[in-house]
Amino acid sequence: MSVATSTPDFSRRALAPPDLIWRLDVRQYHEMIEAGILTEDDPVELLDGCLVPKMPKNPPHTLVNGLIHEAIARLLPAGWFADSQEPITTDDSEPEPDVRVVRGERRAFRERHPGPRDIGLVVEVSDATLERDRKLKKQLYGRAGISVYWIVNLRERRLEVYTEPSGPAAKAGYGRRQDFGPGDVVPVTLDGVEVGRLAVDDLLP
């Protein structure tokens, strides 16, 4: 006899009773990785002190992720590099955005993952994860002070650009949102300086 199972909806985590959630700090999360309890094959990331499952990726998501990574990497000036689906360590989380743009040289991160001060831009490609990316991830990226956050909204075929992070605040997030759709061109800025522009049509499937 088989038993049906389902993946918990962590986008609605705030509705769960607090005494049913085992919270982790970043140190404990790293210790679990070092001990082999969690491996790179486990589809989870630490968000706001909780282990959250990463959604499987469909072909459009994979395509767009590759297109954006390649397009942004071509624009980067010396002293910056781009990665795909690699961690960022904040005070209470270790998200793995679809694209991260990092200041410095790769060898500078032999002993640690980049933190918020090392990051110029994070990008999430969103279809099934749109609600999580607009709420939980926007909150934690804004609280960490990451200056520019992009959501590539595959459902509505547009790119949402969030700037003016709140930093630590009771209602963390971003003060400004701009939407770019087909036919638009989106500026790529690092440390407040525009380093290039990308056509939205070239980033969508």
Secondary structure, DSSP 8 states (H G I E B T S, - for coil): ---------GGGGGGS-GGG-----HHHHHHHHHTTSS-TTS-EEEETTEEEE-----HHHHHHHHHHHHHHHHH--TTEEEESS-----SS-B---SEEEEES-GGGGSSS---GGGEEEEEEEESTTHHHIIIIIHHHHHHHT-S-EEEEETTTTEEEEEEEE--S-TT-SEEEEEEE-TT-EEEEEETTEEEEEEEGGGT--
